[in-house]
């Protein structure tokens, strides 16, 4: 009997593309990072932006011409990075008792 193991439930495996299957271990790795050091939490909050830096409104002479949508959603690990930043902020606020307003 042939037994295979997967990091995903059986019902999700058949709906993923090849690219998603390749990115899945990286997503799990980001989700498994536990923030337990104050310096690392500060560094993560500084490195991971609070909002998407690519979103822009193009205006000329006070008139709105067009909007460039956020490109962050195209990043396959965007949600995991935002979660890691949130865990870092929570660690700084709850465990370290530090003011996190400079990182927001």
MOPAC internal coordinates of N, CA, C and O (Angstrom, degrees):
PM7 1SCF
backbone

  N    0.0000 0     0.00 0     0.00 0    0    0    0
  C    1.4524 1     0.00 0     0.00 0    1    0    0
  C    1.5182 1   108.18 1     0.00 0    2    1    0
  O    1.2310 1   119.97 1   -50.43 1    3    2    1
  N    1.3189 1   117.66 1   129.57 1    3    2    1
  C    1.4466 1   123.34 1  -178.12 1    5    3    2
  C    1.5214 1   109.44 1   -91.90 1    6    5    3
  O    1.2310 1   120.70 1   -54.34 1    7    6    5
  N    1.3157 1   116.27 1   125.66 1    7    6    5
  C    1.4516 1   121.20 1  -179.03 1    9    7    6
  C    1.5264 1   109.11 1  -117.89 1   10    9    7
  O    1.2310 1   120.55 1   -50.07 1   11   10    9
  N    1.3161 1   116.55 1   129.93 1   11   10    9
  C    1.4607 1   120.75 1   176.64 1   13   11   10
  C    1.5110 1   109.00 1  -119.89 1   14   13   11
  O    1.2310 1   121.30 1   -30.25 1   15   14   13
  N    1.3103 1   115.13 1   149.75 1   15   14   13
  C    1.4574 1   120.07 1   177.31 1   17   15   14
  C    1.5129 1   108.67 1  -114.72 1   18   17   15
  O    1.2310 1   120.95 1   -31.94 1   19   18   17
  N    1.2954 1   115.79 1   148.06 1   19   18   17
  C    1.4527 1   121.67 1  -179.33 1   21   19   18
  C    1.5126 1   108.88 1  -139.32 1   22   21   19
  O    1.2310 1   120.94 1   -25.69 1   23   22   21
  N    1.3204 1   115.80 1   154.31 1   23   22   21
  C    1.4586 1   119.84 1   176.80 1   25   23   22
  C    1.5201 1   111.07 1   -85.64 1   26   25   23
  O    1.2310 1   120.12 1   175.86 1   27   26   25
  N    1.3132 1   117.38 1    -4.14 1   27   26   25
  C    1.4530 1   122.45 1  -179.84 1   29   27   26
  C    1.5218 1   110.54 1  -119.16 1   30   29   27
  O    1.2310 1   120.57 1   -26.79 1   31   30   29
  N    1.3324 1   116.52 1   153.21 1   31   30   29
  C    1.4600 1   118.64 1   173.06 1   33   31   30
  C    1.5230 1   110.21 1   -62.06 1   34   33   31
  O    1.2310 1   120.71 1   -25.96 1   35   34   33
  N    1.3314 1   116.25 1   154.04 1   35   34   33
  C    1.4678 1   121.23 1  -175.77 1   37   35   34
  C    1.5220 1   112.80 1   -58.48 1   38   37   35
  O    1.2310 1   120.09 1   142.63 1   39   38   37
  N    1.3167 1   117.44 1   -37.37 1   39   38   37
  C    1.4597 1   119.21 1  -176.61 1   41   39   38
  C    1.5238 1   112.66 1   -71.93 1   42   41   39
  O    1.2310 1   118.96 1   163.08 1   43   42   41
  N    1.3423 1   119.59 1   -16.92 1   43   42   41
  C    1.4569 1   121.67 1   178.53 1   45   43   42
  C    1.5186 1   112.53 1   -92.22 1   46   45   43
  O    1.2310 1   119.42 1   155.61 1   47   46   45
  N    1.3045 1   118.72 1   -24.39 1   47   46   45
  C    1.4624 1   122.18 1  -175.17 1   49   47   46
  C    1.5228 1   112.70 1   -61.33 1   50   49   47
  O    1.2310 1   119.59 1   141.89 1   51   50   49
  N    1.2927 1   118.39 1   -38.11 1   51   50   49
  C    1.4674 1   119.14 1  -174.72 1   53   51   50
  C    1.5205 1   112.53 1   -77.25 1   54   53   51
  O    1.2310 1   119.27 1   169.97 1   55   54   53
  N    1.3301 1   119.00 1   -10.03 1   55   54   53
  C    1.4566 1   121.59 1  -178.60 1   57   55   54
  C    1.5239 1   113.18 1  -101.80 1   58   57   55
  O    1.2310 1   119.29 1   176.86 1   59   58   57
  N    1.3196 1   118.96 1    -3.14 1   59   58   57
  C    1.4552 1   121.85 1  -178.41 1   61   59   58
  C    1.5231 1   111.10 1   -91.20 1   62   61   59
  O    1.2310 1   121.22 1   -36.19 1   63   62   61
  N    1.3280 1   115.28 1   143.81 1   63   62   61
  C    1.4582 1   119.53 1   175.65 1   65   63   62
  C    1.5235 1   108.85 1   -81.71 1   66   65   63
  O    1.2310 1   121.21 1    -9.37 1   67   66   65
  N    1.3061 1   115.29 1   170.63 1   67   66   65
  C    1.4619 1   120.41 1  -179.91 1   69   67   66
  C    1.5307 1   110.82 1   -61.92 1   70   69   67
  O    1.2310 1   119.99 1   140.41 1   71   70   69
  N    1.3370 1   117.62 1   -39.59 1   71   70   69
  C    1.4643 1   121.42 1   178.31 1   73   71   70
  C    1.5210 1   111.93 1   -63.94 1   74   73   71
  O    1.2310 1   120.26 1   139.95 1   75   74   73
  N    1.3251 1   117.11 1   -40.05 1   75   74   73
  C    1.4560 1   120.89 1   178.71 1   77   75   74
  C    1.5192 1   111.23 1   -66.07 1   78   77   75
  O    1.2310 1   120.37 1   143.65 1   79   78   77
  N    1.3165 1   116.90 1   -36.35 1   79   78   77
  C    1.4634 1   120.24 1   178.67 1   81   79   78
  C    1.5228 1   110.31 1   -66.59 1   82   81   79
  O    1.2310 1   120.17 1   143.72 1   83   82   81
  N    1.3244 1   117.28 1   -36.28 1   83   82   81
  C    1.4638 1   120.48 1   178.03 1   85   83   82
  C    1.5245 1   112.24 1   -69.70 1   86   85   83
  O    1.2310 1   119.92 1   145.83 1   87   86   85
  N    1.3290 1   117.76 1   -34.17 1   87   86   85
  C    1.4629 1   122.19 1  -176.82 1   89   87   86
  C    1.5275 1   111.91 1   -82.76 1   90   89   87
  O    1.2310 1   119.89 1   157.80 1   91   90   89
  N    1.3178 1   117.81 1   -22.20 1   91   90   89
  C    1.4644 1   121.73 1  -174.97 1   93   91   90
  C    1.5341 1   113.75 1   -54.48 1   94   93   91
  O    1.2310 1   118.08 1   136.03 1   95   94   93
  N    1.3354 1   121.26 1   -43.97 1   95   94   93
  C    1.4713 1   119.40 1   178.07 1   97   95   94
  C    1.5296 1   113.17 1   -62.61 1   98   97   95
  O    1.2310 1   120.15 1   145.82 1   99   98   97
  N    1.3231 1   117.31 1   -34.18 1   99   98   97
  C    1.4688 1   120.79 1   177.72 1  101   99   98
  C    1.5196 1   109.88 1   -67.61 1  102  101   99
  O    1.2310 1   120.51 1   139.99 1  103  102  101
  N    1.3232 1   116.62 1   -40.01 1  103  102  101
  C    1.4619 1   120.34 1   178.13 1  105  103  102
  C    1.5299 1   110.91 1   -62.69 1  106  105  103
  O    1.2310 1   120.85 1   136.54 1  107  106  105
  N    1.3232 1   115.99 1   -43.46 1  107  106  105
  C    1.4662 1   119.76 1   178.40 1  109  107  106
  C    1.5248 1   110.77 1   -65.43 1  110  109  107
  O    1.2310 1   120.21 1   144.01 1  111  110  109
  N    1.3210 1   117.20 1   -35.99 1  111  110  109
  C    1.4645 1   120.43 1   179.26 1  113  111  110
  C    1.5305 1   110.22 1   -64.23 1  114  113  111
  O    1.2310 1   119.81 1   135.12 1  115  114  113
  N    1.3423 1   117.96 1   -44.88 1  115  114  113
  C    1.4650 1   120.76 1   177.66 1  117  115  114
  C    1.5244 1   110.69 1   -62.76 1  118  117  115
  O    1.2310 1   120.23 1   139.74 1  119  118  117
  N    1.3256 1   117.16 1   -40.26 1  119  118  117
  C    1.4639 1   120.55 1   179.31 1  121  119  118
  C    1.5238 1   112.67 1   -67.51 1  122  121  119
  O    1.2310 1   120.01 1   153.87 1  123  122  121
  N    1.3281 1   117.58 1   -26.13 1  123  122  121
  C    1.4627 1   120.33 1  -177.09 1  125  123  122
  C    1.5229 1   113.37 1   -87.85 1  126  125  123
  O    1.2310 1   119.59 1   174.58 1  127  126  125
  N    1.3245 1   118.39 1    -5.42 1  127  126  125
  C    1.4671 1   120.59 1   179.64 1  129  127  126
  C    1.5200 1   108.83 1   -70.73 1  130  129  127
  O    1.2310 1   121.02 1   -58.41 1  131  130  129
  N    1.3199 1   115.66 1   121.59 1  131  130  129
  C    1.4598 1   121.62 1   177.69 1  133  131  130
  C    1.5263 1   108.33 1  -101.24 1  134  133  131
  O    1.2310 1   120.85 1   -54.55 1  135  134  133
  N    1.3095 1   115.99 1   125.45 1  135  134  133
  C    1.4608 1   120.76 1  -179.47 1  137  135  134
  C    1.5180 1   107.64 1   -86.34 1  138  137  135
  O    1.2310 1   120.69 1   -63.11 1  139  138  137
  N    1.3274 1   116.28 1   116.89 1  139  138  137
  C    1.4516 1   120.62 1  -178.61 1  141  139  138
  C    1.5140 1   113.89 1  -135.10 1  142  141  139
  O    1.2310 1   120.38 1  -175.10 1  143  142  141
  N    1.3324 1   116.88 1     4.90 1  143  142  141
  C    1.4578 1   121.52 1  -178.79 1  145  143  142
  C    1.5282 1   108.56 1  -126.25 1  146  145  143
  O    1.2310 1   120.94 1   -46.19 1  147  146  145
  N    1.3173 1   115.81 1   133.81 1  147  146  145
  C    1.4587 1   121.74 1  -176.41 1  149  147  146
  C    1.5260 1   112.17 1   -63.56 1  150  149  147
  O    1.2310 1   119.93 1   137.54 1  151  150  149
  N    1.3213 1   117.74 1   -42.46 1  151  150  149
  C    1.4636 1   121.34 1  -178.38 1  153  151  150
  C    1.5296 1   110.90 1   -66.75 1  154  153  151
  O    1.2310 1   120.35 1   138.63 1  155  154  153
  N    1.3132 1   116.94 1   -41.37 1  155  154  153
  C    1.4666 1   120.37 1   178.47 1  157  155  154
  C    1.5280 1   109.97 1   -66.27 1  158  157  155
  O    1.2310 1   120.08 1   140.13 1  159  158  157
  N    1.3224 1   117.44 1   -39.87 1  159  158  157
  C    1.4631 1   120.76 1   178.61 1  161  159  158
  C    1.5301 1   110.64 1   -63.00 1  162  161  159
  O    1.2310 1   120.07 1   138.18 1  163  162  161
  N    1.3239 1   117.48 1   -41.82 1  163  162  161
  C    1.4671 1   120.83 1   177.14 1  165  163  162
  C    1.5261 1   110.84 1   -62.88 1  166  165  163
  O    1.2310 1   120.89 1   136.36 1  167  166  165
  N    1.3320 1   115.91 1   -43.64 1  167  166  165
  C    1.4620 1   120.51 1  -179.01 1  169  167  166
  C    1.5273 1   110.76 1   -63.04 1  170  169  167
  O    1.2310 1   120.53 1   136.75 1  171  170  169
  N    1.3354 1   116.59 1   -43.25 1  171  170  169
  C    1.4643 1   120.26 1   179.30 1  173  171  170
  C    1.5278 1   111.32 1   -63.01 1  174  173  171
  O    1.2310 1   120.32 1   140.51 1  175  174  173
  N    1.3321 1   116.98 1   -39.49 1  175  174  173
  C    1.4642 1   120.40 1   179.41 1  177  175  174
  C    1.5263 1   111.51 1   -67.33 1  178  177  175
  O    1.2310 1   120.26 1   149.81 1  179  178  177
  N    1.3235 1   117.10 1   -30.19 1  179  178  177
  C    1.4618 1   120.34 1   178.25 1  181  179  178
  C    1.5227 1   111.85 1   -79.37 1  182  181  179
  O    1.2310 1   120.19 1   145.04 1  183  182  181
  N    1.3267 1   117.24 1   -34.96 1  183  182  181
  C    1.4660 1   121.39 1  -175.12 1  185  183  182
  C    1.5292 1   112.06 1   -80.91 1  186  185  183
  O    1.2310 1   119.96 1   138.84 1  187  186  185
  N    1.3231 1   117.67 1   -41.16 1  187  186  185
  C    1.4680 1   121.38 1  -178.46 1  189  187  186
  C    1.5288 1   107.65 1   -87.78 1  190  189  187
  O    1.2310 1   119.51 1   -61.39 1  191  190  189
  N    1.3330 1   118.55 1   118.61 1  191  190  189
  C    1.4701 1   120.69 1  -176.57 1  193  191  190
  C    1.5270 1   112.29 1   -67.59 1  194  193  191
  O    1.2310 1   121.36 1   -29.65 1  195  194  193
  N    1.3372 1   115.01 1   150.35 1  195  194  193
  C    1.4614 1   120.96 1  -179.90 1  197  195  194
  C    1.5277 1   111.75 1   -70.87 1  198  197  195
  O    1.2310 1   120.68 1   150.67 1  199  198  197
  N    1.3197 1   116.31 1   -29.33 1  199  198  197
  C    1.4689 1   119.93 1   176.37 1  201  199  198
  C    1.5179 1   108.25 1  -142.76 1  202  201  199
  O    1.2310 1   120.99 1   -12.31 1  203  202  201
  N    1.2826 1   115.71 1   167.69 1  203  202  201
  C    1.4614 1   121.07 1  -175.63 1  205  203  202
  C    1.5296 1   110.16 1   -64.57 1  206  205  203
  O    1.2310 1   119.85 1   -58.27 1  207  206  205
  N    1.3234 1   117.89 1   121.73 1  207  206  205
  C    1.4656 1   119.76 1  -175.99 1  209  207  206
  C    1.5250 1   114.07 1   -78.59 1  210  209  207
  O    1.2310 1   119.04 1   175.21 1  211  210  209
  N    1.3059 1   119.43 1    -4.79 1  211  210  209
  C    1.4609 1   121.25 1  -174.08 1  213  211  210
  C    1.5237 1   113.95 1   -97.67 1  214  213  211
  O    1.2310 1   119.93 1   167.30 1  215  214  213
  N    1.3144 1   117.74 1   -12.70 1  215  214  213
  C    1.4577 1   120.45 1  -177.27 1  217  215  214
  C    1.5320 1   109.68 1   -72.10 1  218  217  215
  O    1.2310 1   120.38 1   -51.10 1  219  218  217
  N    1.3251 1   116.89 1   128.90 1  219  218  217
  C    1.4604 1   121.13 1  -177.15 1  221  219  218
  C    1.5304 1   110.81 1  -142.60 1  222  221  219
  O    1.2310 1   121.55 1   -32.05 1  223  222  221
  N    1.3220 1   114.64 1   147.95 1  223  222  221
  C    1.4570 1   122.03 1   168.15 1  225  223  222
  C    1.5202 1   106.77 1  -108.06 1  226  225  223
  O    1.2310 1   119.98 1   -56.50 1  227  226  225
  N    1.3113 1   117.65 1   123.50 1  227  226  225
  C    1.4568 1   122.14 1  -179.10 1  229  227  226
  C    1.5237 1   108.15 1   -93.41 1  230  229  227
  O    1.2310 1   121.11 1   -61.49 1  231  230  229
  N    1.3407 1   115.49 1   118.51 1  231  230  229
  C    1.4552 1   121.29 1  -178.91 1  233  231  230
  C    1.5249 1   109.29 1  -125.90 1  234  233  231
  O    1.2310 1   121.14 1   -33.69 1  235  234  233
  N    1.3185 1   115.42 1   146.31 1  235  234  233
  C    1.4533 1   121.45 1   177.15 1  237  235  234
  C    1.5203 1   107.68 1  -138.59 1  238  237  235
  O    1.2310 1   120.64 1   -57.81 1  239  238  237
  N    1.3144 1   116.38 1   122.19 1  239  238  237
  C    1.4605 1   123.16 1  -177.56 1  241  239  238
  C    1.5226 1   111.63 1    56.23 1  242  241  239
  O    1.2310 1   120.76 1  -141.33 1  243  242  241
  N    1.3181 1   116.15 1    38.67 1  243  242  241
  C    1.4548 1   121.57 1   177.02 1  245  243  242
  C    1.5216 1   115.52 1    79.68 1  246  245  243
  O    1.2310 1   119.89 1  -178.46 1  247  246  245
  N    1.3216 1   117.81 1     1.54 1  247  246  245
  C    1.4655 1   121.37 1   179.36 1  249  247  246
  C    1.5187 1   109.81 1  -105.26 1  250  249  247
  O    1.2310 1   121.63 1   -45.33 1  251  250  249
  N    1.3068 1   114.49 1   134.67 1  251  250  249
  C    1.4665 1   121.32 1   179.64 1  253  251  250
  C    1.5265 1   109.12 1   -78.59 1  254  253  251
  O    1.2310 1   120.83 1   -62.03 1  255  254  253
  N    1.3539 1   116.02 1   117.97 1  255  254  253
  C    1.4597 1   119.79 1  -179.53 1  257  255  254
  C    1.5183 1   112.61 1   -93.14 1  258  257  255
  O    1.2310 1   120.38 1   127.79 1  259  258  257
  N    1.3298 1   116.89 1   -52.21 1  259  258  257
  C    1.4562 1   119.20 1   177.47 1  261  259  258
  C    1.5171 1   109.95 1  -160.14 1  262  261  259
  O    1.2310 1   122.12 1   -11.40 1  263  262  261
  N    1.3033 1   113.54 1   168.60 1  263  262  261
  C    1.4646 1   122.24 1  -175.47 1  265  263  262
  C    1.5258 1   108.65 1  -120.34 1  266  265  263
  O    1.2310 1   120.84 1   -50.82 1  267  266  265
  N    1.3322 1   116.00 1   129.18 1  267  266  265
  C    1.4626 1   120.74 1   173.85 1  269  267  266
  C    1.5265 1   106.60 1   -93.67 1  270  269  267
  O    1.2310 1   119.48 1   -63.72 1  271  270  269
  N    1.3174 1   118.60 1   116.28 1  271  270  269
  C    1.4728 1   120.41 1  -176.72 1  273  271  270
  C    1.5268 1   111.56 1   -69.40 1  274  273  271
  O    1.2310 1   120.53 1   -19.78 1  275  274  273
  N    1.3244 1   116.59 1   160.22 1  275  274  273
  C    1.4679 1   119.23 1   178.60 1  277  275  274
  C    1.5198 1   110.93 1   -65.63 1  278  277  275
  O    1.2310 1   121.18 1   -49.60 1  279  278  277
  N    1.3132 1   115.35 1   130.40 1  279  278  277
  C    1.4608 1   120.91 1  -179.65 1  281  279  278
  C    1.5291 1   111.73 1   -88.32 1  282  281  279
  O    1.2310 1   120.33 1   174.16 1  283  282  281
  N    1.3205 1   116.97 1    -5.84 1  283  282  281
  C    1.4642 1   120.15 1  -176.82 1  285  283  282
  C    1.5243 1   112.20 1   -61.61 1  286  285  283
  O    1.2310 1   120.34 1   148.29 1  287  286  285
  N    1.3009 1   116.96 1   -31.71 1  287  286  285
  C    1.4653 1   119.68 1  -179.33 1  289  287  286
  C    1.5236 1   111.83 1   -65.27 1  290  289  287
  O    1.2310 1   120.17 1   162.36 1  291  290  289
  N    1.3276 1   117.27 1   -17.64 1  291  290  289
  C    1.4601 1   120.24 1   176.55 1  293  291  290
  C    1.5230 1   111.80 1   -78.10 1  294  293  291
  O    1.2310 1   120.36 1   162.60 1  295  294  293
  N    1.3359 1   116.91 1   -17.40 1  295  294  293
  C    1.4579 1   121.98 1   178.50 1  297  295  294
  C    1.5325 1   108.26 1   -73.64 1  298  297  295
  O    1.2310 1   119.60 1   -58.08 1  299  298  297
  N    1.3276 1   118.37 1   121.92 1  299  298  297
  C    1.4683 1   119.64 1  -175.88 1  301  299  298
  C    1.5270 1   114.25 1   -68.67 1  302  301  299
  O    1.2310 1   119.35 1   164.30 1  303  302  301
  N    1.3165 1   118.85 1   -15.70 1  303  302  301
  C    1.4685 1   120.86 1   179.36 1  305  303  302
  C    1.5311 1   111.25 1  -114.11 1  306  305  303
  O    1.2310 1   120.09 1  -159.56 1  307  306  305
  N    1.3278 1   117.44 1    20.44 1  307  306  305
  C    1.4629 1   121.68 1  -177.86 1  309  307  306
  C    1.5293 1   112.01 1   -59.75 1  310  309  307
  O    1.2310 1   119.98 1   131.27 1  311  310  309
  N    1.3110 1   117.64 1   -48.73 1  311  310  309
  C    1.4707 1   121.29 1  -178.61 1  313  311  310
  C    1.5256 1   111.29 1   -61.22 1  314  313  311
  O    1.2310 1   120.18 1   142.31 1  315  314  313
  N    1.3163 1   117.27 1   -37.69 1  315  314  313
  C    1.4656 1   120.97 1   179.92 1  317  315  314
  C    1.5258 1   110.80 1   -69.50 1  318  317  315
  O    1.2310 1   119.89 1   142.54 1  319  318  317
  N    1.3328 1   117.81 1   -37.46 1  319  318  317
  C    1.4660 1   120.92 1   177.43 1  321  319  318
  C    1.5249 1   111.15 1   -66.61 1  322  321  319
  O    1.2310 1   120.39 1   139.05 1  323  322  321
  N    1.3203 1   116.86 1   -40.95 1  323  322  321
  C    1.4596 1   120.79 1   177.24 1  325  323  322
  C    1.5295 1   109.84 1   -63.69 1  326  325  323
  O    1.2310 1   120.19 1   139.79 1  327  326  325
  N    1.3227 1   117.24 1   -40.21 1  327  326  325
  C    1.4677 1   120.86 1   176.82 1  329  327  326
  C    1.5172 1   112.22 1   -64.24 1  330  329  327
  O    1.2310 1   120.34 1   140.60 1  331  330  329
  N    1.3257 1   116.96 1   -39.40 1  331  330  329
  C    1.4615 1   121.01 1   177.72 1  333  331  330
  C    1.5241 1   110.64 1   -65.54 1  334  333  331
  O    1.2310 1   120.00 1   140.03 1  335  334  333
  N    1.3142 1   117.61 1   -39.97 1  335  334  333
  C    1.4655 1   120.90 1   177.12 1  337  335  334
  C    1.5298 1   110.16 1   -64.87 1  338  337  335
  O    1.2310 1   120.28 1   139.01 1  339  338  337
  N    1.3244 1   117.08 1   -40.99 1  339  338  337
  C    1.4625 1   120.82 1   178.30 1  341  339  338
  C    1.5264 1   111.18 1   -63.55 1  342  341  339
  O    1.2310 1   120.14 1   137.79 1  343  342  341
  N    1.3339 1   117.35 1   -42.21 1  343  342  341
  C    1.4670 1   120.12 1   177.60 1  345  343  342
  C    1.5254 1   110.73 1   -63.50 1  346  345  343
  O    1.2310 1   120.12 1   143.71 1  347  346  345
  N    1.3265 1   117.38 1   -36.29 1  347  346  345
  C    1.4603 1   120.96 1   177.95 1  349  347  346
  C    1.5233 1   110.94 1   -66.80 1  350  349  347
  O    1.2310 1   120.52 1   135.27 1  351  350  349
  N    1.3289 1   116.61 1   -44.73 1  351  350  349
  C    1.4657 1   120.06 1   177.53 1  353  351  350
  C    1.5246 1   111.25 1   -62.73 1  354  353  351
  O    1.2310 1   120.43 1   138.64 1  355  354  353
  N    1.3151 1   116.78 1   -41.36 1  355  354  353
  C    1.4684 1   120.69 1   178.65 1  357  355  354
  C    1.5185 1   110.99 1   -63.48 1  358  357  355
  O    1.2310 1   120.24 1   139.20 1  359  358  357
  N    1.3286 1   117.14 1   -40.80 1  359  358  357
  C    1.4591 1   120.69 1   178.32 1  361  359  358
  C    1.5248 1   110.22 1   -62.38 1  362  361  359
  O    1.2310 1   120.38 1   134.16 1  363  362  361
  N    1.3324 1   116.89 1   -45.84 1  363  362  361
  C    1.4612 1   119.87 1  -179.27 1  365  363  362
  C    1.5242 1   111.62 1   -63.63 1  366  365  363
  O    1.2310 1   120.16 1   139.24 1  367  366  365
  N    1.3229 1   117.30 1   -40.76 1  367  366  365
  C    1.4614 1   120.56 1  -177.49 1  369  367  366
  C    1.5211 1   112.47 1   -76.52 1  370  369  367
  O    1.2310 1   120.09 1   133.94 1  371  370  369
  N    1.3277 1   117.43 1   -46.06 1  371  370  369
  C    1.4599 1   120.92 1  -172.70 1  373  371  370
  C    1.5176 1   113.14 1   -83.96 1  374  373  371
  O    1.2310 1   120.03 1   132.39 1  375  374  373
  N    1.3175 1   117.55 1   -47.61 1  375  374  373
  C    1.4634 1   121.10 1  -174.28 1  377  375  374
  C    1.5217 1   111.27 1   -86.38 1  378  377  375
  O    1.2310 1   120.45 1   132.68 1  379  378  377
  N    1.3335 1   116.74 1   -47.32 1  379  378  377
  C    1.4629 1   120.01 1  -176.49 1  381  379  378
  C    1.5185 1   112.59 1   -85.13 1  382  381  379
  O    1.2310 1   120.03 1   162.28 1  383  382  381
  N    1.3161 1   117.55 1   -17.72 1  383  382  381
  C    1.4544 1   120.75 1  -179.58 1  385  383  382
  C    1.5223 1   112.76 1    69.43 1  386  385  383
  O    1.2310 1   120.36 1  -154.14 1  387  386  385
  N    1.3109 1   116.92 1    25.86 1  387  386  385
  C    1.4584 1   121.85 1  -176.53 1  389  387  386
  C    1.5236 1   110.50 1   -91.67 1  390  389  387
  O    1.2310 1   121.00 1   -30.51 1  391  390  389
  N    1.3232 1   115.69 1   149.49 1  391  390  389
  C    1.4572 1   121.21 1   175.72 1  393  391  390
  C    1.5250 1   108.69 1   -75.62 1  394  393  391
  O    1.2310 1   120.24 1   -56.43 1  395  394  393
  N    1.3284 1   117.15 1   123.57 1  395  394  393
  C    1.4624 1   120.93 1  -175.07 1  397  395  394
  C    1.5272 1   112.93 1  -100.64 1  398  397  395
  O    1.2310 1   119.53 1  -174.30 1  399  398  397
  N    1.3319 1   118.50 1     5.70 1  399  398  397
  C    1.4660 1   119.73 1  -179.49 1  401  399  398
  C    1.5275 1   113.33 1   -61.54 1  402  401  399
  O    1.2310 1   117.82 1   150.55 1  403  402  401
  N    1.3392 1   121.75 1   -29.45 1  403  402  401
  C    1.4731 1   118.36 1   176.40 1  405  403  402
  C    1.5276 1   113.39 1   -65.74 1  406  405  403
  O    1.2310 1   119.49 1   161.45 1  407  406  405
  N    1.3239 1   118.57 1   -18.55 1  407  406  405
  C    1.4586 1   121.92 1  -177.69 1  409  407  406
  C    1.5204 1   112.58 1   -96.28 1  410  409  407
  O    1.2310 1   120.10 1   177.55 1  411  410  409
  N    1.3309 1   117.41 1    -2.45 1  411  410  409
  C    1.4749 1   120.67 1  -177.84 1  413  411  410
  C    1.5050 1   111.96 1   -97.34 1  414  413  411
  O    1.2310 1   120.10 1   180.00 1  415  414  413

